[in-house]
Amino acid sequence: INVYFPAAEAQQAAEEFVGKVINGDKAATQEAKPADSPKPMPQASRQPSFNLMSFFISDAAAQEVDITIRTPAIQAIQNRMSARFGSALRQHFDGGALGFGNDGLIVVHDATRVPLKDRVGVTQQVAEDNRDRKAVYREIAVANGHPEWEKQIRETFAVQWIRDAKAGWWYQSPTGAWKQK
């Protein structure tokens, strides 16, 4: 059976995860208010519908698609990344030393922007964060029962890191060229 990758759900999970890492607890306390969403029709006026896909995938299975990021392992990784980002990495993004790679990892964009005495520490922090990034992409795929989705999850998160980048931060375009947001 070929199971499709739920891109919209993965995007939503990436927005939540990345927002919490970059913005810390501020992202966790902000509730997204739905825009004027259409009101559901009363039960009595609903028409029965026929779904051709029901022959291939049960309606229940088709509606169960959700990308979970709320497992203890994923939460532990997210907490480490959030703490590291707030305490060590953010200042180097702000200063132009670090940037987001097009592969969902952090890259040292300009080491000369890090004082010489701090370079080893920054390099170590980047390596630790990149290990966590690789682990979380893998863990999300496994936690959702589809290890084969790891590549798509990594790609979805790579785009989201760049979307959430603050003005002035560096990132790599899909071709690898450096750009400043």
Secondary structure, 3 states (H helix, E strand, C coil): CCCCCCHHHHHHHHHHHHHHHHHCHHHHHCCCCCCCCCCCCCHHHCCCCCCHHHHCCCHHHHHCCCCCCCCHHHHHHHHHHHHHHHHHHHHHHHCCCEEECCCCCEEECCHHHCCHHHHHHHHHHHHHHHHHHHHHHHHHHHHCCCHHHHHHHHHHHHHHHHHCCCCCCEEECCCCCEEEC
